[in-house]
């Protein structure tokens, strides 16, 4: 009786290993799919507008505020200003100077946050399509092409996902070494 159980267990184990080896795997460049999405052009335009209308205006306001605070401390008769107020103006001036000096980093962080906010729905849409394509076509594993250095032979899912999302692929896309993500938003998966 134990030999029969052992034999059945071994047979199930071998069948299980065989089915794992038979599972399909594929790969896709998530960045490439995102760069092909029509929404990305609108997002690029929105980011440029955000930079021009918000960030550049905010920087100009910082400079104006710095000049005003500086003029209070250098061009007016400071003997008439109470010491506590002078001290507060100096602290404000130092804080504004710090922001001005580090504006490039500050604005870059704000732009990245805005970009992630605007691209989040696009990434969700792409990931849903990838999951749907994998499920519909029996793929057990789908690898992100940008992350892999070495991978087992598998299928490029880009054409199937593009079809699912109704986006047109440029010539050469979907082929090994085909079209790579374009410049623009520099879209990156959120980590």
HUKA-V632511 format. One record per residue. N is the residue number from 0. RES is the residue in one letter. PHI is phi as a letter, one per 40 degrees, with the letter a starting at -180 (999 if undefined). D_CENTER is the distance of its C-alpha to the mean C-alpha in Angstrom with 2 decimals. Layout:
n	res	phi	d_center
N	RES	PHI	D_CENTER
N	RES	PHI	D_CENTER
This chain:
n	res	phi	d_center
0	X	999	58.56
1	X	c	56.13
2	X	c	56.09
3	X	c	55.07
4	X	c	52.20
5	X	c	51.10
6	X	c	51.34
7	X	c	49.29
8	X	c	46.63
9	X	c	46.48
10	X	c	46.32
11	X	c	43.43
12	X	c	41.59
13	X	c	42.12
14	X	c	41.08
15	X	c	37.90
16	X	c	37.04
17	X	c	37.80
18	X	c	35.55
19	X	c	32.60
20	X	c	33.25
21	X	c	33.52
22	X	c	30.09
23	X	c	27.89
24	X	b	24.64
25	X	a	22.13
26	X	b	18.95
27	X	a	16.18
28	X	c	13.39
29	X	c	10.45
30	X	d	8.86
31	X	c	12.33
32	X	c	12.68
33	X	c	9.71
34	X	c	11.20
35	X	c	14.51
36	X	c	13.91
37	X	c	16.22
38	X	c	14.08
39	X	c	11.82
40	X	c	15.01
41	X	c	15.72
42	X	c	12.39
43	X	d	13.12
44	X	c	16.59
45	X	c	15.72
46	X	c	13.70
47	X	c	16.75
48	X	c	19.08
49	X	c	17.45
50	X	c	17.85
51	X	c	21.38
52	X	c	22.56
53	X	b	21.11
54	X	c	20.18
55	X	c	23.03
56	X	c	25.44
57	X	c	24.59
58	X	c	25.21
59	X	c	28.49
60	X	c	29.49
61	X	c	28.93
62	X	c	31.14
63	X	c	33.72
64	X	c	33.84
65	X	c	34.21
66	X	c	37.06
67	X	c	38.73
68	X	c	38.69
69	X	c	39.81
70	X	c	42.65
71	X	c	43.79
72	X	c	44.26
73	X	b	45.71
74	X	b	47.49
75	X	b	49.11
76	X	c	51.94
77	X	c	50.10
78	X	c	53.40
79	X	c	53.32
80	X	c	49.87
81	X	d	50.05
82	X	d	48.64
83	X	c	46.07
84	X	c	44.70
85	X	d	44.61
86	X	c	42.78
87	X	c	40.18
88	X	c	39.79
89	X	c	39.32
90	X	c	36.66
91	X	c	34.84
92	X	c	35.26
93	X	c	33.87
94	X	c	30.78
95	X	c	30.19
96	X	c	30.88
97	X	c	28.27
98	X	c	25.63
99	X	c	26.82
100	X	c	26.78
101	X	b	23.25
102	X	d	21.94
103	X	d	19.67
104	X	c	17.75
105	X	c	17.95
106	X	c	16.76
107	X	c	13.83
108	X	c	12.76
109	X	c	13.50
110	X	c	11.59
111	X	c	8.29
112	X	c	9.24
113	X	c	10.30
114	X	c	7.34
115	X	c	5.37
116	X	c	8.88
117	X	c	9.47
118	X	c	6.77
119	X	d	7.55
120	X	c	10.86
121	X	c	9.91
122	X	c	8.09
123	X	c	11.19
124	X	c	13.46
125	X	c	12.46
126	X	c	12.84
127	X	c	16.10
128	X	c	17.33
129	X	c	16.78
130	X	c	18.62
131	X	c	21.28
132	X	c	21.90
133	X	c	22.23
134	X	c	24.62
135	X	c	26.58
136	X	b	27.12
137	X	g	27.86
138	X	c	25.04
139	X	c	25.12
140	X	b	22.30
141	X	b	19.20
142	X	b	17.42
143	X	c	14.09
144	X	d	15.66
145	X	c	13.44
146	X	c	14.51
147	X	c	18.17
148	X	c	20.82
149	X	b	23.69
150	X	a	23.83
151	X	c	26.72
152	X	d	27.55
153	X	a	25.55
154	X	c	24.60
155	X	c	21.72
156	X	c	20.52
157	X	d	18.81
158	X	c	21.98
159	X	c	22.44
160	X	c	18.98
161	X	c	19.29
162	X	c	22.71
163	X	c	21.56
164	X	c	19.08
165	X	f	21.79
166	X	b	19.94
167	X	c	21.98
168	X	c	21.22
169	X	c	22.28
170	X	d	25.18
171	X	g	24.42
172	X	c	21.22
173	X	g	21.64
174	X	c	24.00
175	X	d	23.55
176	X	g	22.25
177	X	c	21.62
178	X	c	19.21
179	X	b	16.03
180	X	d	12.76
181	X	c	13.87
182	X	c	13.25
183	X	h	12.16
184	X	c	8.81
185	X	g	7.69
186	X	d	4.75
187	X	b	3.20
188	X	c	3.91
189	X	c	4.46
190	X	b	7.74
